[in-house]
Amino acid sequence: MENELLIKGIDELENDTQNTYQAIRNLIPKYKIVVEKCMLFDRAEQQMIKAAEGLVESMETMGDCGHNDLNVGMLNIANMFSMWKNNLIEITDQFKIICENLVNDSTNLPKELDRARDEAKSNKSKANDEWKKISKKIDTTKKNKKLLLKNPNIINEMEQTEKEKKEVLKIVTIEAYKDALNLLRGSYGTIFENFKKVYDVKVTADSKAEQIFNAQIKDINDLINYTKDIPQKCNTLFSMYNNKFIDDTAFKEESKELLIEIGFNKYAVQKQDIADRLLNSVKTAVENGLFTTNLVKKLMDSIPEDAKKPPVEEELIDILEPIQEDQQQLTQSTPVIGQKKEEPKKSSDMIKSTIPNNNHLVEKA
């Protein structure tokens, strides 16, 4: 930039400086509006904090209803809003600092503009006077023939001095322009810097809040299921069955899907006697308003461990499939010359070969 400024003439530099002063004058009222809006935002945040405090307190009071799971659920939601409130406090504290900084900067900007203009005017006036003085002296000396005869180089010396004085004037003009630019850009820089700080605080606060929300969201989702979603689905299922919208087969399949959605073991509910018992218990609890997480836990504990195990065929598939994959990789990596590659056995064939053949027992029977 320094080289670019040196190329420009003094008049052009002076014009750029005046334009920059005007840009600063235009900025001042806009800056004050930004500060006013920041103050309004700060007051609104203070109201949000008070509202959040009241909301948390009301949720905690509402949770005291004699049902432990509902109380815990309300406390979880209250904790989420409490974290929200704490985030607002952190952000508001930083925003208050921003407001103070911007108020100070916007108040000082007109003073800094006057200071820059007065200082530039004084420096340029002094440099300009020095330049004009030597220029005038050159004109006078050119008319003094005696002095020229006595010292023929005096004009060259004075013109060199004039050149130096003009260079000083240009440097002073450049400095005035640079000072004006720094004042303009520095004001915007102050805004950028301060708002970046509040954004950093918000990102950190949101990150902490997200960790807490994620830790509690599963419990809240479970409560939504147990207090609303599952009871509605259960009532809808029995209503459809009683009104003959679905037959026995469809009802049994839908019932098993509902039990799996609640969280019961997917293998256990395939046993019809267990599925019927669980479904009747769920239906009774829903009708009596007693469908809770504790009830589901008790019903889960009542399922025999053997009923929770997968069928033998499925267990063998889980064991044999990795072995089959290893055999395929080994066969592909070490081919035998002149030997036809053997087709790998299917999982179902391997299972059949593993399960003992009891046909002779059937024939004897």
SULPEBEL-V636454 format. One record per residue. N is the residue number from 1. RES is the residue in one small letter. PHI is phi in whole degrees, 0 to 359 (NA if undefined). Layout:
<<N/RES/PHI> <N/RES/PHI>>
This chain:
<<1/m/NA> <2/e/303> <3/n/295> <4/e/297> <5/l/291> <6/l/294> <7/i/289> <8/k/291> <9/g/277> <10/i/297> <11/d/297> <12/e/294> <13/l/296> <14/e/297> <15/n/296> <16/d/298> <17/t/296> <18/q/296> <19/n/297> <20/t/291> <21/y/302> <22/q/294> <23/a/298> <24/i/292> <25/r/299> <26/n/291> <27/l/290> <28/i/305> <29/p/295> <30/k/294> <31/y/299> <32/k/296> <33/i/294> <34/v/301> <35/v/296> <36/e/300> <37/k/293> <38/c/297> <39/m/296> <40/l/297> <41/f/297> <42/d/298> <43/r/295> <44/a/295> <45/e/296> <46/q/299> <47/q/293> <48/m/298> <49/i/296> <50/k/297> <51/a/296> <52/a/296> <53/e/299> <54/g/296> <55/l/294> <56/v/299> <57/e/297> <58/s/292> <59/m/293> <60/e/297> <61/t/293> <62/m/295> <63/g/292> <64/d/280> <65/c/233> <66/g/88> <67/h/246> <68/n/299> <69/d/293> <70/l/291> <71/n/297> <72/v/298> <73/g/298> <74/m/294> <75/l/294> <76/n/298> <77/i/294> <78/a/298> <79/n/296> <80/m/296> <81/f/288> <82/s/295> <83/m/295> <84/w/302> <85/k/298> <86/n/298> <87/n/298> <88/l/299> <89/i/297> <90/e/300> <91/i/293> <92/t/295> <93/d/300> <94/q/291> <95/f/293> <96/k/297> <97/i/297> <98/i/302> <99/c/302> <100/e/298> <101/n/296> <102/l/289> <103/v/299> <104/n/297> <105/d/293> <106/s/291> <107/t/288> <108/n/281> <109/l/301> <110/p/300> <111/k/295> <112/e/294> <113/l/295> <114/d/298> <115/r/298> <116/a/296> <117/r/294> <118/d/295> <119/e/294> <120/a/295> <121/k/299> <122/s/295> <123/n/294> <124/k/291> <125/s/296> <126/k/295> <127/a/293> <128/n/293> <129/d/298> <130/e/297> <131/w/292> <132/k/294> <133/k/299> <134/i/289> <135/s/295> <136/k/295> <137/k/295> <138/i/296> <139/d/299> <140/t/292> <141/t/294> <142/k/300> <143/k/272> <144/n/268> <145/k/292> <146/k/299> <147/l/294> <148/l/294> <149/l/292> <150/k/289> <151/n/222> <152/p/298> <153/n/272> <154/i/297> <155/i/294> <156/n/300> <157/e/296> <158/m/291> <159/e/294> <160/q/295> <161/t/296> <162/e/299> <163/k/300> <164/e/295> <165/k/295> <166/k/292> <167/e/295> <168/v/298> <169/l/300> <170/k/293> <171/i/297> <172/v/298> <173/t/295> <174/i/298> <175/e/297> <176/a/296> <177/y/295> <178/k/297> <179/d/297> <180/a/295> <181/l/298> <182/n/298> <183/l/293> <184/l/295> <185/r/291> <186/g/294> <187/s/294> <188/y/295> <189/g/299> <190/t/298> <191/i/296> <192/f/302> <193/e/297> <194/n/291> <195/f/289> <196/k/299> <197/k/296> <198/v/290> <199/y/296> <200/d/298> <201/v/297> <202/k/295> <203/v/299> <204/t/296> <205/a/295> <206/d/296> <207/s/296> <208/k/295> <209/a/296> <210/e/298> <211/q/298> <212/i/290> <213/f/300> <214/n/297> <215/a/290> <216/q/257> <217/i/294> <218/k/296> <219/d/299> <220/i/292> <221/n/298> <222/d/299> <223/l/295> <224/i/298> <225/n/298> <226/y/284> <227/t/267> <228/k/225> <229/d/297> <230/i/297> <231/p/305> <232/q/296> <233/k/295> <234/c/295> <235/n/297> <236/t/296> <237/l/298> <238/f/291> <239/s/295> <240/m/295> <241/y/290> <242/n/293> <243/n/267> <244/k/65> <245/f/282> <246/i/225> <247/d/270> <248/d/300> <249/t/297> <250/a/296> <251/f/298> <252/k/296> <253/e/294> <254/e/296> <255/s/297> <256/k/296> <257/e/297> <258/l/295> <259/l/296> <260/i/295> <261/e/297> <262/i/296> <263/g/127> <264/f/286> <265/n/302> <266/k/292> <267/y/280> <268/a/295> <269/v/287> <270/q/286> <271/k/275> <272/q/299> <273/d/295> <274/i/292> <275/a/299> <276/d/297> <277/r/295> <278/l/296> <279/l/296> <280/n/297> <281/s/295> <282/v/296> <283/k/299> <284/t/297> <285/a/296> <286/v/296> <287/e/297> <288/n/267> <289/g/69> <290/l/242> <291/f/280> <292/t/232> <293/t/296> <294/n/296> <295/l/298> <296/v/299> <297/k/297> <298/k/297> <299/l/294> <300/m/297> <301/d/292> <302/s/281> <303/i/282> <304/p/300> <305/e/298> <306/d/299> <307/a/289> <308/k/274> <309/k/280> <310/p/289> <311/p/300> <312/v/302> <313/e/301> <314/e/291> <315/e/297> <316/l/293> <317/i/299> <318/d/298> <319/i/279> <320/l/278> <321/e/300> <322/p/299> <323/i/295> <324/q/298> <325/e/297> <326/d/297> <327/q/296> <328/q/297> <329/q/296> <330/l/294> <331/t/296> <332/q/290> <333/s/277> <334/t/230> <335/p/289> <336/v/261> <337/i/293> <338/g/79> <339/q/249> <340/k/288> <341/k/290> <342/e/280> <343/e/292> <344/p/293> <345/k/289> <346/k/286> <347/s/300> <348/s/296> <349/d/294> <350/m/294> <351/i/294> <352/k/299> <353/s/289> <354/t/274> <355/i/283> <356/p/300> <357/n/273> <358/n/250> <359/n/297> <360/h/293> <361/l/290> <362/v/294> <363/e/297> <364/k/298> <365/a/295>>
